[in-house]
């Protein structure tokens, strides 16, 4: 169990999961979600609605999810929590969009067909959903796992630039320690490191 958590909380894994979720959602948005017939002034005609029409905003949510994952792995603890919550919001929003289509395909198709005909009215429709809404629903799994990984990471991750700053501090402290050690070595040999000319050369007696 702990090994699975360790893998899930790795930055590359969180990024890959979010990218996978975004790709699935984007691919699903291009497919035909609803097929059926509508009744308009020309009579009963065949109609269909793609993901971008039936679930407007799905592509945008996919991009928001990917951006939130990038923010999660490059931000500090507070930014990571905010980004993880954004991923949770993306999961919930995708669920709502898919749910609307699955529960009311006739209403969605009637609205889409009405907008195509230049009216704001919802046309009478008979419709069924295709597998594409369920494909879009699968996107919530990697997004949810990415959010969970970011939240479980806790204080394990460092913000972008923190490692470089720490390394520079370590090098400075190491240089200072080395200089102090050299001074002590000179004192132990009977040489006073403070007894130097301005140019750094030791003064000679007499």
DRENTOR-658237 format. One record per residue: residue in one letter; x, y, z of N, C-alpha, C, O in turn. Coordinates in pm, 1 decimal. Example, Ala and Ser with C-alpha at 12.3 -4.5 7.8 and 13.67 -1.06 7.14 Angstrom:
REM residues 2
 aa    neast   nnorth      nup   caeast  canorth     caup    ceast   cnorth      cup    oeast   onorth      oup
  A   1319.0   -569.0    780.0   1230.0   -450.0    780.0   1320.0   -330.0    780.0   1423.6   -331.9    846.5
  S   1285.0   -225.0    708.0   1367.0   -106.0    714.0   1290.0      3.0    787.0   1340.9    113.8    803.9
REM end
This chain:
REM residues 206
 aa    neast   nnorth      nup   caeast  canorth     caup    ceast   cnorth      cup    oeast   onorth      oup
  X     82.9   -120.0      0.0      0.0      0.0      0.0     86.6    125.4      0.0     60.7    220.4    -74.0
  X    190.4    124.3     84.6    277.5    240.6     92.9    352.2    262.6    -37.5    375.5    377.0    -76.5
  X    390.5    153.7   -106.5    459.8    169.7   -234.0    367.9    231.3   -338.2    412.5    310.6   -421.1
  X    240.4    195.6   -335.0    144.8    255.2   -429.1    128.3    403.7   -401.3    118.3    483.7   -494.4
  X    125.5    441.4   -273.3    113.7    582.6   -236.7    238.1    657.9   -279.7    229.0    770.2   -329.3
  X    354.9    596.6   -260.8    480.2    660.9   -301.3    481.8    688.3   -451.9    524.6    795.0   -496.0
  X    435.2    591.9   -529.1    431.0    611.7   -674.5    331.0    720.8   -711.6    356.8    802.8   -799.7
  X    217.1    720.7   -643.8    112.6    817.2   -675.8    154.7    960.2   -643.4    109.0   1054.4   -708.2
  X    241.0    977.0   -544.0    280.6   1111.5   -501.4    405.6   1162.0   -572.6    458.9   1266.3   -534.9
  X    452.6   1092.7   -671.9    565.0   1142.4   -750.1    517.2   1248.7   -848.2    411.1   1235.7   -909.2
  X    596.1   1352.4   -862.1    556.8   1462.6   -950.7    531.5   1417.5  -1094.6    429.5   1455.4  -1152.1
  X    621.4   1337.3  -1155.5    594.7   1294.7  -1294.2    465.6   1215.4  -1306.5    395.5   1226.8  -1407.0
  X    433.2   1134.9  -1205.2    310.6   1055.1  -1209.7    187.6   1145.8  -1206.2     92.7   1125.0  -1281.8
  X    189.4   1245.9  -1118.8     77.4   1339.7  -1110.5     59.9   1413.1  -1243.2    -52.2   1429.1  -1291.6
  X    169.9   1457.1  -1301.2    161.8   1526.6  -1430.0    106.2   1435.5  -1539.8     19.3   1476.4  -1616.8
  X    156.6   1312.5  -1546.6    112.7   1219.3  -1650.3    -35.3   1186.0  -1635.0   -107.3   1175.9  -1734.4
  X    -80.5   1169.1  -1512.0   -222.0   1139.6  -1489.1   -310.1   1254.6  -1537.8   -411.8   1232.0  -1603.3
  X   -270.8   1377.3  -1505.5   -349.8   1493.4  -1547.7   -349.6   1508.1  -1699.8   -452.5   1539.3  -1759.8
  X   -233.8   1485.7  -1761.6   -226.3   1493.8  -1908.0   -313.7   1386.6  -1971.4   -381.3   1411.7  -2071.2
  X   -312.2   1266.0  -1912.8   -397.0   1158.3  -1963.7   -544.1   1196.4  -1954.5   -619.9   1177.3  -2049.7
  X   -584.4   1250.5  -1839.5   -723.1   1293.8  -1824.7   -761.2   1400.1  -1925.5   -870.9   1397.4  -1981.4
  X   -669.8   1494.6  -1948.7   -697.0   1601.6  -2045.2   -711.1   1546.1  -2186.8   -800.1   1587.2  -2261.2
  X   -623.6   1453.1  -2223.9   -630.0   1394.7  -2358.0   -759.1   1316.7  -2378.5   -820.5   1324.7  -2484.9
  X   -800.3   1241.4  -2277.2   -924.9   1164.3  -2288.0  -1043.9   1258.2  -2304.6  -1130.6   1235.3  -2388.9
  X  -1047.7   1363.6  -2224.0  -1159.0   1457.9  -2232.1  -1160.7   1530.4  -2366.4  -1267.1   1548.2  -2425.7
  X  -1043.6   1572.4  -2414.8  -1037.6   1641.9  -2543.0  -1079.2   1551.3  -2657.6  -1151.1   1593.7  -2748.1
  X  -1033.9   1426.2  -2653.8  -1071.7   1331.0  -2758.7  -1222.5   1304.8  -2756.4  -1286.4   1298.2  -2861.4
  X  -1278.4   1290.1  -2637.0  -1421.3   1263.1  -2625.7  -1504.8   1381.6  -2673.5  -1612.7   1362.7  -2729.7
  X  -1455.9   1502.9  -2651.8  -1534.0   1621.2  -2689.9  -1552.2   1632.1  -2840.7  -1642.5   1701.8  -2887.1
  X  -1468.3   1564.8  -2917.3  -1476.1   1572.6  -3063.2  -1571.6   1469.0  -3121.4  -1606.9   1476.1  -3239.1
  X  -1613.1   1373.8  -3040.3  -1702.1   1268.7  -3089.1  -1848.4   1310.3  -3086.6  -1884.4   1412.1  -3027.5
  X  -1932.7   1229.6  -3152.0  -2077.3   1252.1  -3152.2  -2135.7   1189.5  -3026.1  -2125.1   1068.6  -3005.7
  X  -2196.9   1271.3  -2942.2  -2250.3   1224.8  -2814.2  -2396.1   1181.5  -2823.4  -2437.9   1087.4  -2756.0
  X  -2472.8   1250.0  -2906.6  -2616.7   1223.6  -2913.5  -2659.2   1208.0  -3059.2  -2617.3   1284.8  -3145.8
  X  -2742.0   1108.8  -3084.8  -2799.6   1087.3  -3217.4  -2951.0   1074.6  -3203.2  -3000.4   1025.2  -3101.8
  X  -3023.6   1118.9  -3304.1  -3168.9   1106.8  -3297.4  -3237.1   1187.7  -3405.1  -3178.6   1215.9  -3509.7
  X  -3359.8   1224.6  -3379.3  -3438.9   1303.5  -3473.4  -3501.8   1422.2  -3400.6  -3527.5   1416.5  -3280.3
  X  -3525.8   1528.8  -3475.1  -3593.2   1647.6  -3420.4  -3707.5   1686.8  -3513.7  -3705.8   1656.2  -3632.9
  X  -3805.0   1754.0  -3457.9  -3919.4   1801.3  -3535.8  -3906.3   1952.1  -3552.0  -3913.3   2027.1  -3454.6
  X  -3887.1   1995.9  -3676.9  -3876.7   2139.5  -3705.3  -3976.7   2175.9  -3814.7  -4067.7   2098.4  -3844.1
  X  -3960.0   2292.8  -3874.7  -4056.8   2337.2  -3974.8  -4054.3   2249.7  -4099.1  -4150.0   2248.7  -4176.6
  X  -3944.9   2176.0  -4118.5  -3934.7   2087.3  -4234.6  -3986.8   1947.8  -4204.4  -3987.0   1860.5  -4291.1
  X  -4030.3   1927.8  -4082.3  -4077.1   1796.0  -4043.2  -3975.9   1726.9  -3953.5  -3897.0   1791.8  -3884.9
  X  -3979.3   1596.5  -3955.0  -3888.1   1517.5  -3873.2  -3757.6   1494.9  -3949.8  -3757.6   1439.3  -4059.7
  X  -3647.7   1538.5  -3890.6  -3517.4   1523.4  -3955.4  -3418.0   1462.9  -3858.3  -3432.9   1471.8  -3736.4
  X  -3316.7   1401.3  -3915.9  -3211.0   1343.3  -3833.8  -3121.3   1453.0  -3780.9  -3097.5   1554.3  -3846.7
  X  -3071.8   1430.1  -3659.5  -2983.4   1529.9  -3598.2  -2886.2   1459.9  -3504.6  -2909.6   1348.0  -3458.9
  X  -2777.4   1528.8  -3478.0  -2677.1   1477.7  -3383.9  -2608.4   1595.0  -3316.2  -2614.1   1708.8  -3362.8
  X  -2544.2   1564.3  -3206.3  -2472.1   1668.3  -3132.0  -2337.7   1612.7  -3087.3  -2329.5   1503.4  -3031.2
  X  -2233.1   1689.6  -3112.9  -2098.7   1647.9  -3071.0  -2076.1   1684.2  -2924.1  -2159.4   1749.0  -2860.6
  X  -1963.5   1641.5  -2873.2  -1931.3   1671.2  -2734.6  -1916.6   1820.1  -2707.2  -1956.1   1868.8  -2601.2
  X  -1859.5   1892.1  -2803.4  -1842.6   2036.4  -2783.9  -1976.8   2108.4  -2782.1  -1988.6   2216.1  -2723.6
  X  -2079.7   2049.0  -2846.6  -2212.7   2108.9  -2847.3  -2295.9   2061.6  -2728.0  -2365.2   2140.3  -2663.5
  X  -2287.6   1932.4  -2700.6  -2370.4   1876.8  -2592.9  -2314.0   1908.3  -2455.1  -2389.4   1923.8  -2359.1
  X  -2183.0   1917.7  -2445.1  -2117.8   1945.4  -2316.0  -2020.5   2060.1  -2334.1  -1899.0   2042.5  -2324.9
  X  -2075.2   2177.4  -2359.8  -1990.8   2295.7  -2381.8  -1904.5   2321.8  -2258.9  -1953.5   2320.4  -2146.0
  X  -1778.7   2344.9  -2281.5  -1686.8   2370.7  -2170.6  -1600.2   2252.2  -2134.8  -1509.1   2265.0  -2053.0
  X  -1626.5   2136.2  -2194.7  -1547.2   2017.9  -2160.9  -1400.7   2035.0  -2199.3  -1311.6   1999.4  -2122.2
  X  -1375.2   2089.5  -2318.6  -1236.7   2110.4  -2361.6  -1165.3   2207.6  -2269.1  -1048.4   2188.1  -2235.8
  X  -1236.0   2312.5  -2227.8  -1176.2   2408.3  -2135.5  -1142.3   2345.1  -2001.8  -1038.1   2374.5  -1943.3
  X  -1230.3   2258.4  -1953.3  -1202.7   2189.4  -1827.0  -1079.7   2099.3  -1838.9  -1001.9   2086.9  -1744.4
  X  -1062.8   2037.0  -1954.4   -945.6   1952.0  -1975.2   -817.3   2032.5  -1962.9   -721.0   1988.2  -1900.2
  X   -816.3   2151.0  -2023.0   -697.0   2236.5  -2016.5   -674.4   2289.9  -1875.2   -560.4   2302.2  -1830.4
  X   -783.2   2321.3  -1805.4   -770.3   2368.1  -1667.0   -710.8   2258.3  -1579.8   -626.8   2285.5  -1494.0
  X   -753.9   2134.9  -1601.6   -700.0   2023.6  -1523.8   -550.7   2004.7  -1545.5   -476.0   1982.3  -1450.2
  X   -506.9   2013.7  -1670.9   -364.2   1999.8  -1699.6   -284.4   2113.9  -1637.2   -177.1   2091.8  -1581.1
  X   -337.3   2236.6  -1647.3   -268.2   2351.2  -1589.3   -261.8   2341.6  -1437.2   -161.7   2380.2  -1376.8
  X   -366.8   2290.9  -1375.7   -368.3   2275.2  -1230.1   -262.4   2175.7  -1184.8   -200.0   2194.7  -1080.4
  X   -241.6   2069.5  -1262.6   -138.6   1972.0  -1227.2      0.6   2033.7  -1235.1     85.3   2007.8  -1149.6
  X     24.2   2115.1  -1337.4    153.7   2183.9  -1349.1    174.7   2275.5  -1228.8    284.0   2281.1  -1172.2
  X     68.7   2347.5  -1190.1     78.8   2435.3  -1073.9    104.8   2355.9   -946.4    177.8   2401.4   -858.4
  X     45.7   2238.6   -936.5     61.7   2156.9   -815.6    206.2   2112.3   -795.7    255.4   2110.1   -682.8
  X    274.0   2077.0   -903.9    410.5   2024.0   -890.9    516.4   2133.3   -888.4    633.4   2104.7   -863.0
  X    477.5   2257.9   -914.2    576.5   2366.3   -915.0    553.6   2468.4   -804.0    634.8   2559.3   -787.0
  X    445.7   2455.6   -728.8    412.8   2553.6   -625.8    450.4   2503.9   -487.7    487.3   2387.9   -469.3
  X    440.5   2593.5   -391.3    460.1   2556.9   -252.7    338.5   2483.6   -197.9    247.5   2447.0   -272.3
  X    338.5   2463.1    -66.9    232.8   2381.4     -7.4     94.7   2441.6    -27.9      1.5   2369.5    -63.5
  X     79.1   2571.4     -6.6    -51.7   2634.9    -22.3    -96.7   2629.2   -167.4   -211.5   2595.3   -196.1
  X     -6.1   2662.4   -259.0    -39.6   2655.8   -400.8    -75.5   2515.4   -444.1   -162.2   2496.4   -529.4
  X     -8.5   2415.9   -385.0    -37.2   2276.4   -418.2   -178.0   2238.2   -375.6   -248.7   2168.8   -448.7
  X   -218.6   2283.0   -258.1   -353.1   2251.8   -209.7   -458.2   2317.4   -299.0   -558.3   2255.2   -334.5
  X   -434.3   2444.0   -335.0   -528.3   2514.0   -423.1   -538.4   2443.8   -558.2   -647.9   2428.0   -612.1
  X   -423.6   2401.4   -613.3   -423.7   2332.3   -742.5   -495.1   2197.9   -732.8   -567.9   2159.2   -824.2
  X   -474.3   2126.6   -621.9   -541.7   1998.5   -603.5   -692.9   2017.3   -593.8   -769.3   1937.3   -647.8
  X   -735.5   2122.2   -525.5   -878.8   2151.5   -516.5   -935.1   2190.1   -653.6  -1050.3   2160.2   -685.0
  X   -852.6   2256.8   -734.6   -896.1   2288.0   -871.1   -916.5   2160.0   -951.7  -1009.8   2150.4  -1031.4
  X   -829.3   2062.2   -930.5   -846.5   1932.4   -997.5   -974.5   1864.2   -951.6  -1045.5   1803.9  -1032.2
  X  -1003.9   1873.4   -823.6  -1128.7   1815.9   -772.1  -1248.6   1884.6   -836.7  -1346.8   1819.1   -871.8
  X  -1240.4   2016.6   -852.3  -1348.9   2091.0   -916.9  -1365.9   2048.4  -1062.7  -1478.2   2038.8  -1112.1
  X  -1254.8   2022.9  -1131.0  -1261.2   1975.5  -1269.2  -1332.5   1840.6  -1275.8  -1416.0   1817.9  -1363.4
  X  -1299.0   1751.3  -1182.4  -1364.6   1620.7  -1177.2  -1515.6   1636.8  -1159.8  -1594.0   1572.9  -1230.0
  X  -1555.6   1722.3  -1066.0  -1698.1   1743.1  -1040.2  -1767.8   1804.4  -1161.5  -1878.9   1764.3  -1196.1
  X  -1702.9   1901.5  -1226.2  -1763.7   1968.0  -1341.4  -1782.3   1872.5  -1458.7  -1885.3   1875.7  -1526.1
  X  -1682.7   1787.4  -1483.1  -1696.1   1688.7  -1590.7  -1811.0   1593.2  -1559.4  -1888.6   1557.4  -1648.1
  X  -1821.5   1552.5  -1434.1  -1931.6   1464.5  -1395.0  -2067.4   1528.6  -1419.7  -2160.7   1461.8  -1464.3
  X  -2078.7   1658.4  -1390.8  -2205.1   1729.6  -1412.4  -2238.3   1737.1  -1561.7  -2352.2   1712.4  -1601.5
  X  -2138.7   1771.2  -1644.2  -2162.2   1781.7  -1788.1  -2206.7   1648.7  -1847.6  -2301.9   1643.2  -1925.4
  X  -2137.2   1542.1  -1810.3  -2173.2   1409.9  -1862.8  -2310.4   1367.9  -1811.0  -2391.3   1312.3  -1885.2
  X  -2335.5   1394.9  -1684.4  -2464.0   1356.9  -1626.5  -2581.2   1423.8  -1695.2  -2683.8   1359.9  -1718.4
  X  -2567.9   1551.7  -1728.3  -2675.5   1623.6  -1798.2  -2709.1   1557.8  -1930.8  -2826.1   1544.1  -1966.5
  X  -2605.7   1516.9  -2003.5  -2628.3   1456.6  -2134.9  -2693.8   1319.4  -2120.7  -2788.7   1287.3  -2192.1
  X  -2642.4   1239.3  -2028.3  -2694.6   1103.3  -2011.5  -2838.6   1105.0  -1961.9  -2919.6   1022.3  -2003.9
  X  -2871.1   1198.6  -1872.8  -3005.0   1202.7  -1814.1  -3108.6   1267.7  -1905.4  -3227.3   1237.2  -1894.9
  X  -3065.7   1356.7  -1994.4  -3162.0   1426.7  -2079.4  -3107.2   1445.5  -2220.7  -3085.2   1559.1  -2262.7
  X  -3084.8   1337.3  -2294.5  -3030.8   1353.5  -2431.1  -3129.8   1422.6  -2524.2  -3088.4   1495.6  -2614.2
  X  -3262.0   1400.6  -2503.9  -3361.1   1465.7  -2590.6  -3357.4   1617.7  -2573.4  -3359.3   1692.0  -2671.6
  X  -3352.3   1662.8  -2449.4  -3348.8   1806.4  -2425.7  -3223.7   1871.0  -2480.8  -3229.3   1980.0  -2537.8
  X  -3108.7   1803.2  -2463.8  -2982.6   1858.3  -2514.5  -2985.2   1864.6  -2666.7  -2947.2   1966.1  -2725.2
  X  -3030.3   1755.8  -2732.0  -3033.8   1754.5  -2878.0  -3133.0   1857.2  -2931.1  -3106.1   1923.5  -3031.2
  X  -3247.9   1870.8  -2864.3  -3345.9   1970.7  -2907.3  -3291.6   2111.8  -2897.0  -3318.3   2194.9  -2983.8
  X  -3214.9   2140.1  -2791.0  -3155.7   2273.2  -2774.8  -3049.2   2299.8  -2880.7  -3044.1   2408.2  -2938.8
  X  -2963.9   2199.6  -2905.4  -2858.9   2214.9  -3006.8  -2919.6   2234.6  -3145.0  -2875.7   2321.2  -3220.6
  X  -3021.4   2153.5  -3178.3  -3086.0   2165.4  -3309.4  -3156.6   2300.2  -3322.7  -3157.3   2359.6  -3430.5
  X  -3215.9   2348.6  -3213.3  -3281.5   2478.1  -3218.0  -3182.5   2590.6  -3244.0  -3210.7   2681.6  -3321.9
  X  -3066.3   2584.7  -3178.9  -2965.3   2688.8  -3201.1  -2912.2   2685.3  -3343.2  -2878.4   2789.5  -3399.3
  X  -2904.7   2567.2  -3401.6  -2858.7   2557.0  -3540.7  -2959.2   2619.4  -3637.5  -2921.2   2675.6  -3740.2
  X  -3086.0   2609.1  -3603.8  -3190.1   2663.7  -3692.2  -3213.3   2811.7  -3669.6  -3297.9   2871.9  -3735.6
  X  -3139.3   2871.2  -3577.1  -3149.5   3014.0  -3553.4  -3255.8   3054.7  -3455.8  -3298.2   3170.3  -3454.4
  X  -3300.5   2960.6  -3373.0  -3400.6   2992.9  -3273.0  -3352.3   2950.4  -3135.7  -3271.3   2858.7  -3122.5
  X  -3402.3   3017.0  -3035.1  -3363.8   2981.4  -2898.7  -3455.2   2874.8  -2839.5  -3435.2   2831.9  -2725.9
  X  -3555.0   2832.3  -2915.6  -3650.5   2732.7  -2867.1  -3587.7   2594.2  -2868.9  -3498.5   2566.0  -2949.0
  X  -3635.1   2508.6  -2779.9  -3591.5   2369.3  -2777.2  -3687.7   2287.0  -2860.9  -3807.0   2280.9  -2831.4
  X  -3636.5   2224.5  -2964.0  -3720.3   2145.8  -3053.7  -3752.0   2010.4  -2991.2  -3675.6   1956.3  -2911.3
  X  -3868.9   1957.5  -3031.3  -3903.5   1822.4  -2988.0  -3805.0   1724.9  -3050.0  -3774.7   1732.7  -3169.0
  X  -3755.2   1632.7  -2967.9  -3652.1   1541.6  -3017.7  -3669.1   1402.3  -2957.7  -3723.6   1384.1  -2848.9
  X  -3620.4   1306.8  -3032.9  -3605.9   1169.9  -2984.2  -3459.2   1135.6  -3000.4  -3405.9   1143.4  -3111.1
  X  -3392.7   1097.7  -2891.9  -3247.0   1085.1  -2898.3  -3195.4    973.1  -2808.8  -3261.0    931.4  -2713.3
  X  -3077.3    926.7  -2842.5  -3003.4    831.4  -2760.2  -2857.8    876.0  -2753.9  -2809.5    945.5  -2843.4
  X  -2790.1    837.1  -2650.8  -2648.5    872.5  -2636.7  -2560.4    765.1  -2699.7  -2598.1    648.2  -2708.5
  X  -2444.3    807.1  -2742.5  -2342.0    716.9  -2794.7  -2244.4    683.5  -2680.6  -2261.6    734.1  -2569.8
  X  -2144.1    601.1  -2704.7  -2046.7    571.7  -2598.3  -1957.3    688.9  -2558.7  -1891.3    682.6  -2455.0
  X  -1953.3    796.0  -2638.7  -1859.0    904.6  -2611.6  -1878.4    973.3  -2476.7  -1778.7   1007.9  -2413.4
  X  -2000.7    994.9  -2429.3  -2012.7   1053.8  -2294.9  -1947.5    967.9  -2187.3  -1891.2   1020.2  -2091.1
  X  -1955.0    837.6  -2203.4  -1892.9    748.7  -2104.1  -1740.7    751.8  -2114.9  -1670.2    736.1  -2015.2
  X  -1690.9    772.2  -2237.2  -1545.9    790.8  -2253.4  -1501.8    916.8  -2180.4  -1399.3    917.6  -2112.4
  X  -1580.4   1023.6  -2195.2  -1547.8   1148.4  -2124.9  -1551.1   1127.9  -1974.0  -1470.6   1185.7  -1901.0
  X  -1645.3   1044.9  -1927.6  -1654.5   1019.2  -1783.5  -1529.5    950.5  -1731.1  -1493.5    967.6  -1614.6
  X  -1463.3    873.0  -1815.7  -1340.4    805.3  -1773.5  -1229.7    904.6  -1740.6  -1137.1    871.8  -1666.3
  X  -1238.4   1026.1  -1795.3  -1134.5   1126.4  -1769.7  -1129.2   1165.1  -1622.4  -1025.7   1211.9  -1575.0
  X  -1239.2   1146.5  -1549.1  -1238.9   1186.4  -1408.4  -1145.2   1097.9  -1326.2  -1097.0   1140.2  -1221.1
  X  -1118.7    975.2  -1372.9  -1034.2    883.5  -1294.8   -890.7    935.5  -1285.0   -840.9    952.7  -1173.8
  X   -821.5    961.3  -1398.1   -684.4   1014.7  -1384.1   -680.3   1151.7  -1318.7   -586.8   1181.2  -1244.2
  X   -779.6   1236.1  -1344.7   -781.9   1367.1  -1279.2   -795.6   1351.7  -1127.9   -728.2   1421.0  -1051.7
  X   -883.0   1260.6  -1084.7   -902.5   1238.8   -941.0   -776.1   1182.2   -876.9   -740.1   1221.6   -766.0
  X   -708.6   1090.2   -945.8   -584.6   1034.6   -892.6   -475.1   1140.4   -884.4   -396.4   1141.3   -789.8
  X   -470.0   1230.0   -983.8   -371.7   1338.2   -980.0   -397.9   1430.4   -860.9   -304.2   1472.3   -792.9
  X   -524.6   1461.7   -835.7   -559.2   1545.3   -720.4   -522.0   1476.2   -590.2   -469.6   1539.3   -498.4
  X   -549.3   1346.4   -582.5   -516.0   1270.8   -461.1   -365.3   1266.5   -438.8   -318.2   1281.6   -326.1
  X   -289.9   1245.9   -546.3   -144.5   1243.3   -534.1    -88.9   1374.8   -485.6      1.7   1377.0   -402.2
  X   -142.2   1486.0   -537.1    -95.1   1618.2   -494.3   -127.5   1643.5   -347.3    -46.7   1701.8   -275.1
  X   -245.1   1599.8   -303.0   -283.0   1620.9   -163.0   -202.5   1532.2    -68.6   -164.7   1575.3     40.4
  X   -176.4   1408.4   -110.1   -100.7   1316.7    -25.1     47.0   1352.6    -17.4    116.2   1312.6     76.2
  X     95.0   1427.9   -115.3    237.6   1463.7   -116.1    275.3   1543.5      7.3    388.6   1535.4     54.8
  X    179.4   1621.6     60.0    205.5   1697.8    182.0    325.2   1788.0    168.7    330.3   1874.0     80.8
  X    422.6   1768.2    256.9    543.7   1851.8    255.9    660.0   1783.7    184.1    773.9   1829.4    193.3
  X    631.5   1674.7    112.5    741.4   1603.5     44.9    799.2   1684.8    -70.4    919.9   1684.2    -94.2
  X    712.3   1753.5   -140.4    757.4   1826.2   -257.9    813.7   1961.9   -219.7    770.0   2024.2   -122.9
  X    910.7   2006.3   -297.0    965.8   2140.5   -281.9    916.0   2226.8   -395.9    898.5   2179.3   -508.1
  X    893.4   2352.8   -366.9    851.5   2445.5   -471.0    964.3   2463.6   -572.2   1081.7   2444.0   -540.4
  X    926.9   2501.2   -694.4   1025.4   2522.9   -799.0   1122.8   2631.9   -756.8   1080.7   2741.9   -720.9
  X   1252.6   2602.6   -760.6   1354.1   2699.4   -721.5   1403.2   2680.3   -579.3   1508.3   2732.8   -542.8
  X   1327.7   2604.6   -496.8   1369.6   2585.8   -358.1   1496.4   2502.5   -349.7   1583.6   2529.2   -267.0
  X   1506.8   2401.3   -435.6   1625.4   2315.2   -433.9   1750.3   2393.6   -471.6   1856.4   2376.7   -411.5
  X   1735.9   2481.4   -574.1   1851.5   2559.3   -616.3   1896.2   2653.1   -505.6   2015.7   2669.4   -481.2
  X   1798.8   2715.0   -438.4   1832.9   2805.6   -329.4   1900.6   2734.1   -215.9   1996.0   2785.3   -157.2
  X   1851.2   2614.2   -184.1   1911.0   2537.4    -75.9   2052.2   2494.3   -111.6   2141.3   2497.7    -26.7
  X   2073.9   2453.4   -237.6   2206.9   2411.4   -279.4   2305.6   2526.7   -269.3   2419.8   2507.2   -227.5
  X   2262.3   2647.4   -307.4   2350.3   2764.0   -299.4   2385.7   2793.4   -154.3   2500.2   2826.5   -123.7
  X   2287.6   2781.4    -64.6   2314.0   2804.2     77.4   2412.3   2702.0    131.1   2502.9   2735.1    207.5
  X   2393.1   2575.2     89.5   2484.4   2470.2    134.4   2626.6   2496.6     87.3   2722.6   2474.4    161.0
  X   2639.2   2544.9    -38.0   2774.0   2572.1    -89.6   2838.8   2686.6    -12.7   2958.1   2681.8     17.2
  X   2760.3   2789.8     19.6   2813.6   2903.2     94.9   2858.4   2860.4    233.4   2966.1   2898.6    279.3
  X   2774.2   2779.6    300.7   2810.3   2731.9    433.9   2932.6   2642.4    428.9   3017.4   2646.9    518.0
  X   2941.9   2560.3    323.4   3056.8   2471.5    310.0   3184.5   2551.9    289.1   3289.2   2518.8    344.7
  X   3175.4   2659.1    207.3   3293.2   2742.2    184.1   3336.9   2809.9    313.2   3456.4   2819.3    341.1
  X   3239.2   2857.8    393.1   3272.6   2921.8    519.8   3336.3   2825.0    616.4   3429.7   2861.1    688.0
  X   3286.7   2701.6    619.6   3342.3   2599.0    708.2   3485.0   2564.8    668.5   3571.8   2544.7    753.5
  X   3507.9   2558.3    534.3   3642.2   2528.0    486.3   3740.2   2638.1    525.0   3853.4   2611.2    565.1
  X   3694.3   2764.0    512.2   3782.4   2875.6    548.3   3815.4   2873.2    696.5   3929.9   2895.9    735.5
  X   3713.4   2845.3    780.6   3737.5   2838.5    924.1   3834.8   2726.3    958.3   3922.7   2741.7   1043.0
  X   3816.9   2611.3    889.3   3907.2   2498.6    916.0   4050.0   2534.0    879.1   4143.4   2497.5    950.4
  X   4068.2   2606.0    766.2   4203.1   2644.1    724.7   4266.2   2736.9    827.1   4385.1   2724.1    856.3
  X   4189.1   2830.3    882.5   4242.7   2921.8    983.5   4286.4   2845.6   1108.1   4391.8   2874.1   1164.9
  X   4205.2   2748.1   1150.7   4242.4   2668.9   1268.6   4369.1   2588.3   1243.6   4453.3   2574.1   1332.3
  X   4381.9   2535.0   1120.5   4502.3   2459.1   1088.9   4626.5   2548.9   1096.0   4731.7   2507.1   1144.3
  X   4612.9   2671.7   1047.6   4727.2   2763.9   1052.1   4761.7   2800.7   1195.7   4879.3   2811.1   1230.3
  X   4659.4   2820.7   1280.3   4685.9   2850.6   1420.4   4756.0   2734.7   1489.6   4846.4   2754.9   1570.7
  X   4712.8   2611.2   1456.5   4775.1   2495.6   1520.5   4920.8   2480.0   1479.7   4999.1   2417.1   1551.0
  X   4957.7   2537.2   1364.7   5096.4   2531.0   1317.7   5178.1   2650.4   1366.1   5294.4   2665.6   1328.6
  X   5117.2   2735.5   1449.5   5189.2   2850.5   1503.6   5185.3   2972.5   1416.6   5261.4   3066.7   1439.1
  X   5097.9   2974.0   1316.3   5088.2   3087.6   1225.3   4959.4   3163.0   1255.7   4852.9   3102.3   1266.0
  X   4968.5   3295.1   1270.1   4851.7   3377.0   1299.6   4787.6   3421.5   1168.9   4847.0   3501.9   1097.0
  X   4665.5   3370.9   1134.7   4602.5   3407.9   1006.3   4560.9   3553.6    999.6   4534.8   3605.9    891.2
  X   4554.5   3620.6   1116.5   4516.6   3763.0   1115.6   4636.5   3853.2   1091.4   4620.3   3972.2   1064.2
  X   4757.5   3797.2   1101.1   4878.0   3877.4   1084.0   4918.1   3875.1    936.6   5016.7   3811.3    899.7
  X   4842.0   3944.2    853.0   4865.6   3944.3    708.7   4869.2   4087.5    657.8   4807.8   4177.3    715.4
  X   4942.1   4107.2    548.9   4940.4   4234.7    479.2   4805.8   4251.9    410.0   4733.1   4154.0    393.4
  X   4770.8   4372.8    369.5   4643.4   4395.2    300.0   4627.1   4310.4    174.8   4515.1   4278.7    134.7
  X   4742.7   4272.7    111.2   4729.9   4192.9    -11.2   4715.9   4045.6     17.4   4714.9   3965.1    -75.7
  X   4704.7   4006.2    148.1   4679.2   3866.9    182.1   4802.0   3787.3    211.9   4789.9   3670.0    247.2
  X   4926.2   3846.2    199.4   5048.6   3772.3    228.3   5082.1   3785.1    376.4   5063.4   3890.9    436.5
  X   5131.3   3677.4    433.7   5168.1   3680.4    576.7   5288.4   3770.2    596.8   5382.9   3768.9    517.8
  X   5283.6   3851.0    707.2   5395.7   3939.6    741.0   5512.8   3855.6    790.6   5493.3   3753.8    857.0
  X   5631.8   3897.8    758.6   5753.5   3830.1    806.2   5807.1   3901.8    926.9   5797.7   4024.2    935.9
  X   5862.5   3828.4   1019.0   5918.4   3891.3   1139.7   6036.3   3978.5   1104.1   6107.7   3951.8   1007.4
  X   6057.7   4088.1   1186.3   6171.7   4177.0   1166.5   6145.5   4272.8   1055.1   6230.8   4355.9   1023.8
REM end
